[in-house]
């Protein structure tokens, strides 16, 4: 049976024909955005994604000082040119802005939603698509991350974690209340590295998201980390995966936190592994701030960020000789090429690998010559 009602973002759901408007241009634009929001939500896009796109379209409209039925491609060019050359917005951000404006224009120019007719009747003009191949950035390669971003070296990582622990002891020795959040964040940072997790994957862990590994009984109750909020594809729920514990120190770190630290937050009814002193669970901004303060205090470069824990996990496992397929499954990458992007092996590792293969080749050649002489 077909659906005969109006579509989620149809104009007649948001602007009634024949009804006079006090501020027609502003009200029609707001109605367009409301309709676009409904259309995107109907496609199962996350509310945060939808609101981010709406904010981008509003920013473009403000910069162009024009409403959608007045937009021209040149306006988009000027706005993006300003963002890129003067404000130094990153390439990936520029592309996300382009995608948002393109999607909005596709929506308001689609005949199924009637916005072109509404605009023609009220303003004598109609929206057009202003985002084309010839005025947008080309996604030419798989990895376009900031070249400065990198993994920790093992020495840097040890220094960073030692500093985290020192801050807990220092704050506690002064009798200040901030030692418990510092303890929480130190454990969270170590957990992000121990399992190669993204920031939100780590933040969204619950206390029950750890379990036994029958083939790794030495890790006790922390043999597996069950990630329930993995990076999702558009319109899909968060991707789940299980990550096996590989570092022996992980058990002691987590056991200390869950037995001694977390209960002090008064977590009755709160499942979060990392509760906040003011809310349900610690926020991303708090984690970013803490990380930057520690990084800068140690004089480490800005190429290290929270995601560097994940880069480091991949790199250090590969350097330690773990199978590449195992590492790929651990971090939840569909393609091995994605895992390779995260791998920042050191020059020492590459040199030792080359030396090992050269030595093996030389040994095989000598063995062959010895066999011939015999």
RAZIVEN-V364401 format. One record per residue. N is the residue number from 0. RES is the residue in one letter. SS is DSSP state (H for helix, E for strand, L for the rest). PSI is psi in whole degrees, 0 to 359 (NA if undefined). Layout:
# RAZIVEN-V364401
n=N res=RES ss=SS psi=PSI
n=N res=RES ss=SS psi=PSI
This chain:
# RAZIVEN-V364401
n=0 res=X ss=L psi=127
n=1 res=X ss=L psi=162
n=2 res=X ss=L psi=119
n=3 res=X ss=L psi=356
n=4 res=X ss=L psi=174
n=5 res=X ss=L psi=151
n=6 res=X ss=L psi=158
n=7 res=X ss=L psi=325
n=8 res=X ss=L psi=17
n=9 res=X ss=L psi=144
n=10 res=X ss=H psi=322
n=11 res=X ss=H psi=349
n=12 res=X ss=H psi=340
n=13 res=X ss=H psi=336
n=14 res=X ss=L psi=118
n=15 res=X ss=L psi=128
n=16 res=X ss=L psi=138
n=17 res=X ss=L psi=355
n=18 res=X ss=L psi=121
n=19 res=X ss=L psi=143
n=20 res=X ss=L psi=142
n=21 res=X ss=L psi=318
n=22 res=X ss=L psi=78
n=23 res=X ss=H psi=315
n=24 res=X ss=H psi=311
n=25 res=X ss=H psi=319
n=26 res=X ss=H psi=324
n=27 res=X ss=H psi=319
n=28 res=X ss=H psi=315
n=29 res=X ss=H psi=321
n=30 res=X ss=H psi=322
n=31 res=X ss=H psi=314
n=32 res=X ss=H psi=323
n=33 res=X ss=H psi=317
n=34 res=X ss=H psi=320
n=35 res=X ss=H psi=321
n=36 res=X ss=H psi=313
n=37 res=X ss=H psi=321
n=38 res=X ss=H psi=319
n=39 res=X ss=H psi=321
n=40 res=X ss=H psi=326
n=41 res=X ss=H psi=337
n=42 res=X ss=L psi=5
n=43 res=X ss=L psi=19
n=44 res=X ss=L psi=148
n=45 res=X ss=L psi=145
n=46 res=X ss=H psi=323
n=47 res=X ss=H psi=322
n=48 res=X ss=H psi=316
n=49 res=X ss=H psi=313
n=50 res=X ss=H psi=325
n=51 res=X ss=H psi=318
n=52 res=X ss=H psi=319
n=53 res=X ss=H psi=319
n=54 res=X ss=H psi=323
n=55 res=X ss=H psi=315
n=56 res=X ss=H psi=319
n=57 res=X ss=H psi=321
n=58 res=X ss=H psi=320
n=59 res=X ss=H psi=316
n=60 res=X ss=H psi=321
n=61 res=X ss=H psi=319
n=62 res=X ss=H psi=321
n=63 res=X ss=H psi=344
n=64 res=X ss=L psi=45
n=65 res=X ss=L psi=157
n=66 res=X ss=L psi=162
n=67 res=X ss=H psi=326
n=68 res=X ss=H psi=359
n=69 res=X ss=H psi=355
n=70 res=X ss=L psi=146
n=71 res=X ss=L psi=155
n=72 res=X ss=H psi=326
n=73 res=X ss=H psi=327
n=74 res=X ss=H psi=319
n=75 res=X ss=H psi=317
n=76 res=X ss=H psi=316
n=77 res=X ss=H psi=318
n=78 res=X ss=H psi=311
n=79 res=X ss=H psi=325
n=80 res=X ss=H psi=319
n=81 res=X ss=H psi=315
n=82 res=X ss=H psi=321
n=83 res=X ss=H psi=314
n=84 res=X ss=H psi=329
n=85 res=X ss=L psi=315
n=86 res=X ss=L psi=353
n=87 res=X ss=L psi=42
n=88 res=X ss=L psi=142
n=89 res=X ss=L psi=156
n=90 res=X ss=H psi=317
n=91 res=X ss=H psi=326
n=92 res=X ss=H psi=318
n=93 res=X ss=H psi=317
n=94 res=X ss=H psi=321
n=95 res=X ss=H psi=324
n=96 res=X ss=H psi=316
n=97 res=X ss=H psi=317
n=98 res=X ss=H psi=322
n=99 res=X ss=H psi=313
n=100 res=X ss=H psi=320
n=101 res=X ss=H psi=314
n=102 res=X ss=H psi=319
n=103 res=X ss=H psi=316
n=104 res=X ss=H psi=323
n=105 res=X ss=H psi=321
n=106 res=X ss=H psi=309
n=107 res=X ss=H psi=345
n=108 res=X ss=H psi=356
n=109 res=X ss=L psi=121
n=110 res=X ss=H psi=334
n=111 res=X ss=H psi=339
n=112 res=X ss=H psi=353
n=113 res=X ss=L psi=12
n=114 res=X ss=H psi=328
n=115 res=X ss=H psi=319
n=116 res=X ss=H psi=318
n=117 res=X ss=H psi=316
n=118 res=X ss=H psi=320
n=119 res=X ss=H psi=317
n=120 res=X ss=H psi=324
n=121 res=X ss=H psi=326
n=122 res=X ss=H psi=355
n=123 res=X ss=L psi=16
n=124 res=X ss=L psi=171
n=125 res=X ss=L psi=159
n=126 res=X ss=L psi=154
n=127 res=X ss=L psi=166
n=128 res=X ss=L psi=124
n=129 res=X ss=L psi=357
n=130 res=X ss=L psi=116
n=131 res=X ss=L psi=173
n=132 res=X ss=H psi=327
n=133 res=X ss=H psi=356
n=134 res=X ss=H psi=27
n=135 res=X ss=L psi=158
n=136 res=X ss=L psi=140
n=137 res=X ss=L psi=132
n=138 res=X ss=L psi=88
n=139 res=X ss=L psi=339
n=140 res=X ss=L psi=159
n=141 res=X ss=L psi=320
n=142 res=X ss=L psi=117
n=143 res=X ss=L psi=26
n=144 res=X ss=L psi=158
n=145 res=X ss=L psi=127
n=146 res=X ss=L psi=338
n=147 res=X ss=L psi=339
n=148 res=X ss=L psi=137
n=149 res=X ss=L psi=177
n=150 res=X ss=L psi=161
n=151 res=X ss=L psi=147
n=152 res=X ss=L psi=163
n=153 res=X ss=H psi=322
n=154 res=X ss=H psi=317
n=155 res=X ss=H psi=319
n=156 res=X ss=H psi=316
n=157 res=X ss=H psi=318
n=158 res=X ss=H psi=318
n=159 res=X ss=H psi=312
n=160 res=X ss=H psi=325
n=161 res=X ss=H psi=321
n=162 res=X ss=H psi=320
n=163 res=X ss=H psi=313
n=164 res=X ss=H psi=321
n=165 res=X ss=H psi=323
n=166 res=X ss=H psi=323
n=167 res=X ss=H psi=312
n=168 res=X ss=H psi=320
n=169 res=X ss=H psi=313
n=170 res=X ss=H psi=320
n=171 res=X ss=H psi=324
n=172 res=X ss=H psi=333
n=173 res=X ss=L psi=359
n=174 res=X ss=L psi=22
n=175 res=X ss=L psi=156
n=176 res=X ss=L psi=342
n=177 res=X ss=L psi=359
n=178 res=X ss=H psi=326
n=179 res=X ss=H psi=313
n=180 res=X ss=H psi=325
n=181 res=X ss=H psi=321
n=182 res=X ss=H psi=315
n=183 res=X ss=H psi=312
n=184 res=X ss=H psi=324
n=185 res=X ss=H psi=317
n=186 res=X ss=H psi=322
n=187 res=X ss=H psi=317
n=188 res=X ss=H psi=315
n=189 res=X ss=H psi=323
n=190 res=X ss=H psi=321
n=191 res=X ss=H psi=318
n=192 res=X ss=H psi=318
n=193 res=X ss=H psi=333
n=194 res=X ss=H psi=5
n=195 res=X ss=L psi=44
n=196 res=X ss=L psi=151
n=197 res=X ss=L psi=167
n=198 res=X ss=H psi=309
n=199 res=X ss=H psi=328
n=200 res=X ss=H psi=319
n=201 res=X ss=H psi=312
n=202 res=X ss=H psi=326
n=203 res=X ss=L psi=5
n=204 res=X ss=L psi=142
n=205 res=X ss=E psi=165
n=206 res=X ss=L psi=334
n=207 res=X ss=L psi=4
n=208 res=X ss=L psi=22
n=209 res=X ss=E psi=144
n=210 res=X ss=E psi=181
n=211 res=X ss=L psi=149
n=212 res=X ss=L psi=112
n=213 res=X ss=L psi=335
n=214 res=X ss=L psi=9
n=215 res=X ss=L psi=57
n=216 res=X ss=H psi=341
n=217 res=X ss=H psi=343
n=218 res=X ss=H psi=359
n=219 res=X ss=H psi=231
n=220 res=X ss=H psi=0
n=221 res=X ss=H psi=42
n=222 res=X ss=L psi=339
n=223 res=X ss=E psi=141
n=224 res=X ss=E psi=122
n=225 res=X ss=E psi=108
n=226 res=X ss=E psi=119
n=227 res=X ss=E psi=353
n=228 res=X ss=E psi=50
n=229 res=X ss=E psi=168
n=230 res=X ss=L psi=126
n=231 res=X ss=L psi=153
n=232 res=X ss=L psi=162
n=233 res=X ss=L psi=129
n=234 res=X ss=L psi=3
n=235 res=X ss=L psi=156
n=236 res=X ss=L psi=166
n=237 res=X ss=L psi=143
n=238 res=X ss=E psi=133
n=239 res=X ss=E psi=152
n=240 res=X ss=E psi=161
n=241 res=X ss=E psi=138
n=242 res=X ss=E psi=124
n=243 res=X ss=E psi=142
n=244 res=X ss=L psi=133
n=245 res=X ss=L psi=339
n=246 res=X ss=L psi=129
n=247 res=X ss=L psi=331
n=248 res=X ss=L psi=347
n=249 res=X ss=H psi=318
n=250 res=X ss=H psi=314
n=251 res=X ss=H psi=319
n=252 res=X ss=H psi=312
n=253 res=X ss=H psi=320
n=254 res=X ss=H psi=319
n=255 res=X ss=H psi=319
n=256 res=X ss=H psi=310
n=257 res=X ss=H psi=337
n=258 res=X ss=H psi=330
n=259 res=X ss=H psi=326
n=260 res=X ss=H psi=303
n=261 res=X ss=H psi=318
n=262 res=X ss=H psi=335
n=263 res=X ss=H psi=348
n=264 res=X ss=H psi=350
n=265 res=X ss=L psi=67
n=266 res=X ss=L psi=21
n=267 res=X ss=L psi=120
n=268 res=X ss=L psi=356
n=269 res=X ss=L psi=113
n=270 res=X ss=L psi=350
n=271 res=X ss=E psi=136
n=272 res=X ss=L psi=328
n=273 res=X ss=L psi=77
n=274 res=X ss=L psi=156
n=275 res=X ss=L psi=152
n=276 res=X ss=L psi=346
n=277 res=X ss=L psi=354
n=278 res=X ss=L psi=197
n=279 res=X ss=L psi=309
n=280 res=X ss=L psi=160
n=281 res=X ss=L psi=146
n=282 res=X ss=L psi=160
n=283 res=X ss=H psi=319
n=284 res=X ss=H psi=322
n=285 res=X ss=H psi=317
n=286 res=X ss=H psi=317
n=287 res=X ss=H psi=315
n=288 res=X ss=H psi=314
n=289 res=X ss=H psi=316
n=290 res=X ss=H psi=312
n=291 res=X ss=H psi=319
n=292 res=X ss=H psi=315
n=293 res=X ss=H psi=316
n=294 res=X ss=H psi=313
n=295 res=X ss=H psi=326
n=296 res=X ss=H psi=330
n=297 res=X ss=L psi=355
n=298 res=X ss=L psi=22
n=299 res=X ss=L psi=154
n=300 res=X ss=L psi=163
n=301 res=X ss=L psi=353
n=302 res=X ss=L psi=349
n=303 res=X ss=L psi=126
n=304 res=X ss=L psi=185
n=305 res=X ss=L psi=322
n=306 res=X ss=L psi=345
n=307 res=X ss=H psi=336
n=308 res=X ss=H psi=318
n=309 res=X ss=H psi=317
n=310 res=X ss=H psi=318
n=311 res=X ss=H psi=320
n=312 res=X ss=H psi=310
n=313 res=X ss=H psi=312
n=314 res=X ss=H psi=312
n=315 res=X ss=H psi=327
n=316 res=X ss=H psi=318
n=317 res=X ss=H psi=316
n=318 res=X ss=H psi=330
n=319 res=X ss=L psi=358
n=320 res=X ss=L psi=9
n=321 res=X ss=L psi=147
n=322 res=X ss=L psi=136
n=323 res=X ss=H psi=325
n=324 res=X ss=H psi=321
n=325 res=X ss=H psi=314
n=326 res=X ss=H psi=318
n=327 res=X ss=H psi=316
n=328 res=X ss=H psi=323
n=329 res=X ss=H psi=318
n=330 res=X ss=H psi=357
n=331 res=X ss=L psi=29
n=332 res=X ss=L psi=135
n=333 res=X ss=L psi=327
n=334 res=X ss=L psi=140
n=335 res=X ss=H psi=331
n=336 res=X ss=H psi=328
n=337 res=X ss=H psi=317
n=338 res=X ss=H psi=323
n=339 res=X ss=H psi=330
n=340 res=X ss=H psi=325
n=341 res=X ss=H psi=344
n=342 res=X ss=L psi=118
n=343 res=X ss=L psi=61
n=344 res=X ss=L psi=147
n=345 res=X ss=L psi=163
n=346 res=X ss=H psi=328
n=347 res=X ss=H psi=318
n=348 res=X ss=H psi=315
n=349 res=X ss=H psi=320
n=350 res=X ss=H psi=316
n=351 res=X ss=H psi=324
n=352 res=X ss=H psi=314
n=353 res=X ss=H psi=316
n=354 res=X ss=H psi=320
n=355 res=X ss=H psi=316
n=356 res=X ss=H psi=321
n=357 res=X ss=H psi=318
n=358 res=X ss=H psi=320
n=359 res=X ss=H psi=320
n=360 res=X ss=H psi=317
n=361 res=X ss=H psi=317
n=362 res=X ss=H psi=320
n=363 res=X ss=H psi=320
n=364 res=X ss=H psi=318
n=365 res=X ss=H psi=321
n=366 res=X ss=H psi=322
n=367 res=X ss=H psi=315
n=368 res=X ss=H psi=318
n=369 res=X ss=H psi=321
n=370 res=X ss=H psi=323
n=371 res=X ss=H psi=318
n=372 res=X ss=H psi=324
n=373 res=X ss=L psi=NA
